[in-house]
C-alpha cells in the first residue's frame, strides 16, 4: 500500500461520514520536537516528515511516517485554526526556506525544503484552505 493510500485510509477514519477530501498534496511536516520528542524529551530541532496534506470542508489533515511503523497524524478542525501564514525556516547558517505555518492551539509548520515550484503549489493549497476556513466560520 502506498503512502497516499495509507493516508486516505487514515483520513477516512478521522473525518465525518459527510465530509470529503477536497484536495491533497505531498509535502513535509516539520516535526518541531524531533525524534527524541517522540519519547518525551524535546530537543528543539525540527525533523522533516514527508507525507500527505489534505483538507475537507471542515478540517486540515496530515499523514506521514517517521518509520513505516510510526505514523504521524494531524487532524485540525477549521474552527480551531487562528491563522495561516508564511514563515521562514533556517536550514543552514546561510540558507533559509519559506514555510507555511498553521496557528491553532499549537503551531504546525509545513515546507517543501527549499523547492520553489513545490512551494508555489503548497502556497496555492493553503489559499484554498483559507477560503474553506473563512466559509466554515
C-alpha positions as CSV (number, residue, x, y, z in Angstrom):
1,X,0.0,0.0,0.0
2,X,1.4,3.4,-1.0
3,X,1.8,6.4,1.3
4,X,-1.2,8.1,-0.3
5,X,-3.4,5.0,0.1
6,X,-2.4,4.7,3.8
7,X,-3.1,8.4,4.3
8,X,-6.5,8.2,2.6
9,X,-7.4,5.2,4.8
10,X,-6.4,7.1,7.9
11,X,-8.2,10.3,6.8
12,X,-11.4,8.4,6.3
13,X,-11.2,7.2,9.9
14,X,-10.7,10.8,11.2
15,X,-13.4,12.6,9.3
16,X,-17.2,12.6,9.5
17,X,-19.1,10.4,7.0
18,X,-20.5,13.5,5.2
19,X,-17.0,15.1,4.7
20,X,-15.0,14.5,1.6
21,X,-11.3,15.3,0.8
22,X,-11.3,18.4,-1.4
23,X,-7.5,18.5,-2.2
24,X,-4.3,16.8,-1.2
25,X,-0.6,17.5,-1.7
26,X,2.7,15.8,-0.9
27,X,4.8,18.0,1.4
28,X,6.9,18.0,4.6
29,X,5.7,18.4,8.1
30,X,8.4,20.0,10.2
31,X,8.0,18.0,13.4
32,X,9.4,20.5,15.9
33,X,10.2,18.2,18.8
34,X,12.5,15.9,16.8
35,X,12.9,12.2,17.2
36,X,13.7,12.4,20.9
37,X,10.4,14.3,21.4
38,X,8.6,11.2,20.4
39,X,9.7,9.7,23.7
40,X,9.1,12.8,25.7
41,X,12.4,14.7,25.6
42,X,12.2,17.7,23.2
43,X,15.5,18.6,21.5
44,X,14.5,21.8,19.7
45,X,15.4,20.6,16.2
46,X,12.7,20.0,13.5
47,X,12.6,16.8,11.6
48,X,11.1,16.8,8.2
49,X,8.4,14.2,7.7
50,X,7.3,13.6,4.2
51,X,3.6,13.0,3.9
52,X,0.2,13.8,2.5
53,X,-1.5,17.1,3.5
54,X,-5.2,17.3,2.7
55,X,-8.3,19.2,3.6
56,X,-12.1,18.7,3.7
57,X,-14.8,21.3,4.1
58,X,-14.3,21.0,7.9
59,X,-10.6,20.2,8.7
60,X,-7.0,20.1,7.7
61,X,-5.3,16.6,7.8
62,X,-1.7,15.3,7.6
63,X,-0.4,11.8,7.4
64,X,3.3,10.9,7.3
65,X,5.6,8.2,8.6
66,X,8.8,8.5,10.5
67,X,9.3,4.8,10.0
68,X,6.7,2.6,8.4
69,X,5.5,1.6,11.9
70,X,5.4,5.1,13.4
71,X,2.7,7.2,11.7
72,X,2.3,10.9,12.4
73,X,-1.3,12.0,12.0
74,X,-2.7,15.6,12.4
75,X,-6.4,16.4,12.3
76,X,-7.1,20.2,12.9
77,X,-10.7,21.3,12.7
78,X,-11.1,24.7,10.9
79,X,-12.8,26.2,13.9
80,X,-9.5,25.7,15.9
81,X,-7.3,27.5,13.3
82,X,-6.5,31.1,14.2
83,X,-4.2,31.9,11.4
84,X,-2.3,30.6,8.4
85,X,0.8,32.5,7.5
86,X,4.0,32.3,5.6
87,X,7.1,31.8,7.7
88,X,10.8,31.1,7.3
89,X,12.9,28.2,8.4
90,X,16.6,28.2,8.8
91,X,18.2,25.2,7.1
92,X,21.9,26.2,7.5
93,X,23.8,29.3,8.5
94,X,23.4,30.9,5.1
95,X,20.2,29.3,3.9
96,X,16.6,29.6,4.9
97,X,13.4,28.4,3.2
98,X,9.8,29.5,3.1
99,X,7.2,27.6,5.1
100,X,3.5,27.7,5.7
101,X,2.5,27.9,9.4
102,X,-0.8,26.9,10.7
103,X,-1.6,28.5,14.1
104,X,-4.2,26.8,16.3
105,X,-3.8,25.8,20.0
106,X,-0.3,25.0,18.9
107,X,1.6,25.7,15.7
108,X,2.3,23.4,12.8
109,X,4.9,24.0,10.1
110,X,4.8,22.7,6.5
111,X,7.5,23.1,4.0
112,X,9.0,22.0,0.7
113,X,12.6,22.0,2.0
114,X,13.5,24.8,-0.5
115,X,11.9,23.6,-3.7
116,X,10.3,26.8,-5.1
117,X,8.0,25.0,-7.5
118,X,6.6,22.8,-4.8
119,X,6.3,25.8,-2.5
120,X,4.1,27.6,-5.1
121,X,1.8,24.5,-5.1
122,X,1.8,24.5,-1.3
123,X,1.0,28.2,-1.1
124,X,-1.9,27.7,-3.6
125,X,-3.1,24.7,-1.5
126,X,-3.2,27.0,1.6
127,X,-5.0,29.7,-0.3
128,X,-7.8,27.2,-0.9
129,X,-7.7,26.1,2.7
130,X,-8.0,29.8,3.8
131,X,-11.2,30.1,1.7
132,X,-12.6,27.0,3.4
133,X,-11.7,28.2,6.9
134,X,-13.4,31.5,6.1
135,X,-16.5,29.7,4.9
136,X,-16.5,27.5,8.0
137,X,-16.6,30.4,10.4
